Amino acid sequence: MKALKIAFLILLPVSFVFGGLLALERPATATAEQADNATEMVQETMVEVNEVALLLEYLTGKDLYLHRDNMEEALSVSASEVFENLGNRRYHLVDLRNPEDFFPLHIPGAVLVEQTLIYDYLKSIPLDYIEKVVLICYAGQRASYVTGLLRLLGIEDVYFLRWGMSAWQGTVARDNWLRNLSNEYADDLVKPLTSAPADNELPMIFTFKTTGREILHTRVVELLQEEFANVRIRANEVMADPMQFQIVVADPKLKPEYTMAPEGSLMLSLFDEANTTAQLNKLLPFNPIAIASVNGQTGGLVAAFLRTLGYDARFITSGLSAMAVDALQQQNLPVFNLNEVKNFSTTATAPPVKTEAPRRVVAGC
């Protein structure tokens, strides 16, 4: 009997320890199972929620800027119009250029705002009392791209300065537009294709939002944070190996019967509301896309739309004007020339002084 009591006393703590270990294992096993279930649920949700389809559905029926008549002209203002409205508080000028270019030479009254901060800046000013917010860059192309993004968010008072600061001052034109105009590739261009299979899938984006409005807002804010180098591509880069891109001619001013473009280019008409989705199905969802337009400004507007949908789309800097400008001029298409340079007055502003933090004074010294 005494031996049994001793055995019981020995086994009792062992059973408690063993039972405790089992109890500790059970929650760990359950947690692992819960994690697996949660992962499966997220994967199922990602499959079920096609964000691009939701976004397109949300945009359908809205007054999308791509469907405006004379889109490039409708969304831009001329240098002369800006000049006539200097001092008009209902015209708000926002310069997107680099600080080192802005401070020594800018339009009187313009404010310097980084592209990454433009959305927050516009939310901070009284847009209800402003007729036009005019975005300014070097050649009108970056500003057109940002205008497109902001218009998608529903900010209808945003426009870009046509031809950028190149139309305001000859010194800027010399270093930007005038150096980009070229006929270097005129003999290498051919008629673009006018038809292609329209059976491609849409691209994929992952904002992890569930409504079209939320997806659009998140996506545009993301794109405004991007390096602008990701949005454009130069003519020589395209012509070095055209087959690495899907090149699309996307400009309502260009007619198939008269247009010459890099070999393999496809005419893409996104500008008819009833036809937009069918045109998107012609695009390769995971290939880099180069957008050819007359002068790059429409290209910037198209790039804003396509990149919002998840396409790796980049506009060709200066458009076909950088490849065969004479042919475009013969068709009376809008290409930059010296008549666009107005040489209006500019002003200079001293850049903000960078000051060091005050040194800490040690008491008693």
KAQUITA-V62747 format. One line per field, one symbol per residue. psi: psi as a letter, one per 20 degrees, with the letter a starting at -180 (. if undefined). A space follows every 50 residues. Layout:
# KAQUITA-V62747
psi->???
This chain:
# KAQUITA-V62747
psi->ghhggggghghghghggghggghhhghgghggghggggggggggghghon hgghghghhpirmphhjqplgghhjrqrhhgggijpioiioppppjrqhi hggiorppiqqppqhiihghghiiqnhhjpgpooppbgjigghhghgggh hhijnijprqopjbihihphhghhieghiipqjhjhiiqrpqqiqqpljq rqrpqnikriqhgggggggghghiiqphhihrqqghhgihmhiiqoppon oiipphiipprqpjqpppnjjohiigghhhiiqphjqpppopagjhghhg gghgghhhijqmppqppjbihjgmhghhhhjkqnqqrhiiohlrqrrqpp qpppqqpqqppppj.
